[in-house]
Amino acid sequence: MFRTLRNHDGTPLVALDRDELQMDGVLDGQGAVPDDQPMHIQRVGKACYLVRAVNEDGLPDLDEVFRL
């Protein structure tokens, strides 16, 4: 899935897919984006970024994220 990098008042933004956020339990019970959901963005290489939702236990371990 391709998304366009947008300028939002000087801040670069890329939208995440609502259905995938719902599937992962990031959205609230009504399917709305919670105001207080912390997200962690990590640069992992040139032009490559990892976005993780922070849960009550902190950040998911990378071995949980990239299960093979």
N, C-alpha and C positions, 0 to 999 in steps of 0.2 A: 504494500500500500504506500503510495507516495503522497506526501503532504507538502504544502508550500510554506516556506519560511516567510513570516510576515513581520512587519514593523508595527508595534503597538506602543505609541508614545516613546519611541526610542529604545524599546526593549524588544529583542527578537523573540518571536513565539512560533511554536509548532503545535497544532492541535492533536490531541490523542483521541483514539477511536472510543466513542461512548459505549458501544456494545462490548468491547474488550475490557474496558474499565468495569462495567457491570458484571461481566463474567468473573472477573478477579475479585469482586467484592469491594472495590475502591469507592463506588458510589453508595449513597445512603439507601435506605429501604424503599424510598420513592423514586429512585433512579436519578436523583439530583447530585450534583457535584458538591461535596461538603466544603464549607468555607475554611475549615481548620485542618484539612488533610495535608500534612507535610509530604513533600516529594523531594527526592535527592537526585540531582543531576551530576553525573561524573563523566568527565572526558576520558575515554579509554584509548584513544588513538587519534590520528589526524582525521578530522571531520567525522568522528565516530563518538557517540554519546550514549550512555546508559542511564535510563530514567527508572527509579524505583520508588514505590510508595513506602513510606515509613509506617510501620505498624507498632503496636504496643510493645513489641520485643525489640524494636529498632529496625535496622536495615536487614532485609533478607540476605543470607549468605549467597555468594555468587554460585556455589555448587548447587544451591536450591534453584537459582534462577536458570542456570544452564545445565539442567539434568540431561544427560545423554542416554 
